[in-house]
Amino acid sequence: MRKVLAAMSGGVDSAVAAARAVDAGHEVTGVHLALSAKPGTLRTGARGCCSVEDAGDARRVADILGIPFYVWDFAERFTEDVIDDFVAEYAAGRTPNPCLKCNERIKFAALLDKAVALGFDAVATGHYARLSVVDGQPELRRSADEGKDQSYVLASLRHDQLRHAMFPLGGSVKPAVRAEAAERGLMVAEKPDSHDICFIPDGDTRGFLDKHLGTRPGALVDDETGAVLGAHTGVHGFTVGQRHGLGLRVPAADGRPRYVLSLEPVSGDVRVGTAEKLAVREIVGTAPNWPSGTGIAAGTRCVAQVRAHGGTAAAEASVVDGQLVVRLDGDLRGVAPGQAVVLYREDPDGDVVLGSATIAATS
């Protein structure tokens, strides 16, 4: 039996994860993280999370499970480590992944540190990922539900953090989890999943960034000819690979669609070009992390993933001067600096995460 702190967001996944931890015989305590600086704001439809409504749902589930329940205020830490980082990354012309950052800095740093200090052995969450232990070291693996797999956004966790992690849903698919919640009489069984970015409940990322960064005028520039094709109010309104909403005043001479190729926050230029120019064959990543605690040999064969869902290619990876260099066997498109490149084992057990890094450059 372990002393387990169950992170309960108020959704169906974390509710069933907590219930399974109780069934396993662990001493479970539920905790809801208050991450919003305005906790009185309710979710908008299926968007958002961490509202008063969610805290109430989590508390009712804890009552049914018969476990102690607390609400911990992490709003200030969340603002500093996730929201402020999100805004700063966009201002610098990069495209961050706030879910990855929240897992890394909030759920498995701030929360885990406090849990361990209070004598808990592990933190259980409703993430769809699996954990194995091989030769005494943790292995992070894809979940059984490929469509819900969250190993990508957990790949920045260190091995010492994974030692204190529990993912009770890793071997399940989402429909089965909802059915189990209904059988247990949990009122969140049919509750909609939250979508997009939790701290932007209306889904208007550009509007959110405009409020924080203001207007930073620049030009939309044809990457091939250097011609100015339009104007914009800030590079933070764009991401590499974007096609729609560019605001081009001048149509391309060849009539083909244009995509964002790169962002230059100092000059304000957003360079656009054809889809072919988005092709990437090499990725350089900074701050590599190895969930198992060990690195990789030079020329390690693997599968590289550059987005939370999709964007995979067979590759060869090495660490060069402290940076992760990934050479792809085939082209990947829309690879944005600021996102993560995650490496998976290339073999019949290819669901194992080898490592991850933050994308700094592509070619």
Secondary structure as GFF3:
##gff-version 3
##sequence-region A 1 363
A	DSSP	beta_strand	3	7	.	.	.	ID=ss1
A	DSSP	alpha_helix	12	23	.	.	.	ID=ss2
A	DSSP	beta_strand	27	34	.	.	.	ID=ss3
A	DSSP	alpha_helix	52	65	.	.	.	ID=ss4
A	DSSP	beta_strand	69	73	.	.	.	ID=ss5
A	DSSP	alpha_helix	75	78	.	.	.	ID=ss6
A	DSSP	pi_helix	79	83	.	.	.	ID=ss7
A	DSSP	alpha_helix	84	91	.	.	.	ID=ss8
A	DSSP	alpha_helix	98	102	.	.	.	ID=ss9
A	DSSP	pi_helix	103	110	.	.	.	ID=ss10
A	DSSP	alpha_helix	111	117	.	.	.	ID=ss11
A	DSSP	beta_strand	122	124	.	.	.	ID=ss12
A	DSSP	beta_strand	129	134	.	.	.	ID=ss13
A	DSSP	beta_strand	137	142	.	.	.	ID=ss14
A	DSSP	three_ten_helix	152	154	.	.	.	ID=ss15
A	DSSP	alpha_helix	159	162	.	.	.	ID=ss16
A	DSSP	beta_strand	165	166	.	.	.	ID=ss17
A	DSSP	alpha_helix	174	183	.	.	.	ID=ss18
A	DSSP	alpha_helix	205	213	.	.	.	ID=ss19
A	DSSP	beta_strand	218	222	.	.	.	ID=ss20
A	DSSP	beta_strand	228	232	.	.	.	ID=ss21
A	DSSP	three_ten_helix	235	237	.	.	.	ID=ss22
A	DSSP	beta_strand	259	264	.	.	.	ID=ss23
A	DSSP	beta_strand	269	273	.	.	.	ID=ss24
A	DSSP	three_ten_helix	275	278	.	.	.	ID=ss25
A	DSSP	beta_strand	280	289	.	.	.	ID=ss26
A	DSSP	beta_strand	300	305	.	.	.	ID=ss27
A	DSSP	beta_strand	312	320	.	.	.	ID=ss28
A	DSSP	beta_strand	323	332	.	.	.	ID=ss29
A	DSSP	beta_strand	340	345	.	.	.	ID=ss30
A	DSSP	beta_strand	353	362	.	.	.	ID=ss31
###
